[in-house]
């Protein structure tokens, strides 16, 4: 299950962030509290059997009137890897930015870049089938 984190989920997001980057939860609270309140940023959390398993952060950016979705990165706890969690997070992040008006989606995250390429290839194949 993937859901958009809200203010009430701050502790869950901070706990996952500390596991990724280290530091302490108070520092992460300062980082993530404004993000969870910003409607142009999505912090999506995956749960497996009701246990937080990972998250992805995505944001909207405007450039010359064009809205682009940026997938900032995805993290899945080691014990949940290989179970499709990253893929579920990626899919929901793409839906999130598109629903918010993104025309394009990009990422600097290696996993997300690979998935975006596959998504683009799938889209091109479907367009060619219609011709």
RAWOJO-V699431 format. One record per pair of residues at least 12 apart in sequence whose ideal C-beta (glycine too) atoms are under 10 Angstrom apart, sorted by the first residue. I is the first residue (numbers start at 1). GAP is how many residues later the second one is. Records with the same first field share a line. If there is no record, write none. Layout:
I=GAP / GAP
This chain:
1=44 / 45 / 46 / 47 / 48 / 49 / 52 / 87 / 91
2=42 / 43 / 44 / 45 / 51 / 52 / 53 / 54 / 83 / 86 / 87 / 88 / 89 / 90 / 91 / 93 / 94
3=40 / 41 / 42 / 43 / 44 / 89
4=32 / 37 / 38 / 39 / 40 / 41 / 54 / 88 / 89 / 92
5=27 / 30 / 31 / 37 / 38 / 39 / 40 / 47 / 50 / 52
6=30 / 31 / 37
7=25 / 26 / 29 / 30
8=28
9=23 / 27 / 34 / 36 / 43 / 46
10=15 / 18 / 19 / 22 / 23 / 25 / 26 / 27 / 33
11=14 / 17 / 18 / 21 / 41
12=31 / 33 / 35 / 40 / 43
13=12 / 15 / 16 / 18 / 19 / 20 / 22 / 23 / 30 / 31 / 32 / 39 / 42 / 44
14=12 / 13 / 14 / 15 / 16 / 17 / 18 / 19
15=13 / 37
16=12 / 16 / 27 / 29 / 30 / 36 / 37 / 38 / 39 / 59 / 60 / 61
17=12 / 14 / 15 / 26 / 38 / 40 / 58
19=33 / 35 / 56 / 58 / 59
20=34 / 35 / 53 / 55 / 57
21=54
32=23 / 25
35=22 / 24 / 37
38=21 / 22
39=21 / 61
40=18 / 19 / 20 / 21 / 22 / 27 / 29 / 57 / 60 / 61
41=16 / 17 / 18 / 19 / 29 / 31 / 55 / 59
42=13 / 14 / 15 / 16 / 17 / 18 / 27 / 29 / 30 / 50 / 51 / 53 / 54 / 55 / 57 / 58
43=12 / 13 / 14 / 15 / 16 / 29 / 50 / 53
44=12 / 13 / 14 / 30 / 44 / 45 / 46 / 47 / 48 / 49 / 51 / 52
45=44 / 47
46=28 / 29 / 30 / 31 / 34 / 37 / 38 / 39 / 40 / 41 / 42 / 43 / 46
47=33 / 38
48=28 / 29 / 31 / 32 / 35 / 36 / 37 / 40
49=31
51=26 / 28 / 29
52=25 / 28
53=22 / 23 / 24 / 26 / 27 / 28 / 30 / 32 / 33 / 35 / 36
54=20 / 21 / 22 / 23 / 24 / 26 / 27 / 31 / 32 / 34 / 35
55=18 / 19 / 20 / 21 / 22 / 30 / 34 / 38
56=15 / 16 / 17 / 18 / 19 / 20 / 29 / 30 / 32 / 33 / 34 / 35 / 36 / 37 / 38 / 40 / 51 / 53 / 55 / 56
57=13 / 14 / 15 / 16 / 17 / 18 / 32 / 36 / 52
58=12 / 13 / 14 / 15 / 16 / 31 / 32 / 34 / 35 / 36 / 37 / 38 / 39 / 42 / 44 / 47 / 49 / 54
59=12 / 13 / 34 / 37 / 38 / 41 / 43
60=36 / 37 / 40 / 41 / 42
61=36 / 41 / 43 / 45
62=39 / 40
63=41
65=38
66=35 / 36 / 37 / 38
67=30 / 31 / 33 / 34 / 35 / 36 / 37
68=29 / 33 / 34 / 35 / 36 / 37 / 38
69=24 / 25 / 26 / 27 / 28 / 29 / 30 / 31 / 32 / 33 / 34 / 35 / 36 / 37 / 38
70=23 / 27 / 32 / 34 / 35 / 36 / 37 / 38 / 39 / 42
71=18 / 19 / 22 / 23 / 25 / 26 / 34 / 35 / 36 / 37 / 38 / 40 / 41 / 42 / 44 / 45
72=21 / 35 / 36 / 37 / 40
73=34 / 35 / 36 / 37 / 38 / 39
74=12 / 13 / 15 / 16 / 19 / 33 / 35 / 36 / 37 / 38 / 41
75=14 / 34 / 36
76=12 / 13 / 35
86=25 / 26 / 29
87=24 / 28
89=22 / 23
90=15 / 17 / 19 / 21 / 22 / 24 / 25 / 26 / 29
91=24 / 28
93=12 / 14 / 19 / 22
94=13 / 18 / 21 / 22 / 25
104=12
105=14 / 15
